Amino acid sequence: MNFDDLNFGISRRAMLGGTAALIAAQYLGSTGARAQAADRKFAAALGWTTYDSGRHLQDGFNAAVKELGGTLTTTDAGFDAKTQTDQIDSLIASKPEALFITPADAVAIAPAVQRAIAAGIPVFCADSAVPGVAVNTTSMSNNFGMGEYSCEYIAKQLKGKGRIARVLLPQNESWDQRTLGMEWTLRRYPDIKIVTDWAFALAGNVTPRQAVDNILTANPDIDAIWCAWDGAAVEGTLAARAADRPNLIITGIDGGSQAFNYIAAPSQLKLSMAQSFYEMAYLSVFYAHQHLEGKKTPRLVVTPTYAVDQSMLKDSIPDDFDVPGRGAELGWVRAV
């Protein structure tokens, strides 16, 4: 099959992994199937589109709809649960054939998601699960495993003994699993002490940079900072530079070009648990098509996460690592 002849418009980013081409071939098997897929009406209620994570999720949704068929209406809640709830209700009224959601506060939006299901709209979630709501498919990372792995990295760097601080992300149940995984790992390292915590609040007035500035001022002898997401890890790196703490170890979770550039520099940011946001979104659209064709879909898909350190970034800073198959091309091995 010659994709150029079909004029299907598959992006180079998606083609890198090869998976998109195979999926597209499945749906392009007949003119009727193509027309049906092209007419499908989808909607996406995104919790955020900022940062590398939000951009990769949005890219994955857009690419999948373009390549597999349909039209997509998208809203962005800017991390505000009330706004996302209102947007979900508005999208329900537009009667899409499937609704895609990236929850910033999964508990708070659960009633709105349930209303979508009650209206007969199949729902597909990316990045976070919505507790108590039976959506069709959730595609997400192993948050507990990412917390475990990044804490294990710190423990090994400290040879099992040291003082650490934590920057937490508690408001989303899925994101909070990272902290629980981190704490589980620490049970094996009794000589590593948590000296202070700071929990990020979306509506708060303190930024991660300010929080880490305060942590370093109050605790000049800490050895590492475990961060629940890369935004805090990057801002923590800037704080460590300002405090002249070159030997501090910082880890984060998310992945993307911003964090990768700090890791490659090198800097105090040593590790990012790089999630496959693009793949999460692409899977949501793929399984929406599968569902609408009457086929079975999985309740949960755990997408790849790569433990990215400086050694993996010597040749390039890849922005497409989370396209299906691209990680293998880079020689990266799934960590969790």
Secondary structure, DSSP 8 states (H G I E B T S, - for coil): --HHHHT----HHHHTTSHHHHHHHHHTSSHHHHHHHHT-EEEEEES---HHHHHHHHHHHHHHHHHH--EEEEEE-TT-HHHHHHHHHHHHHT--SEEEEE-SSHHHHHHHHHHHHHTT--EEEESS--TT---SEEEE--HHHHHHHHHHHHHHHTTT-EEEEEEE--SSHHHHHHHHHHHHHHTT-TTEEEEEEEE--TT-S--HHHHHHHHHHH-TT--EEEESSHHHHHHHHHHHHHTT-TT-EEEEEE--HHHHHHHHS--SEEEEEEE-HHHHHHHHHHHHHHHHTT----SEEE--EEEE-GGGGSS---S-TTSTTHHHHTT-----
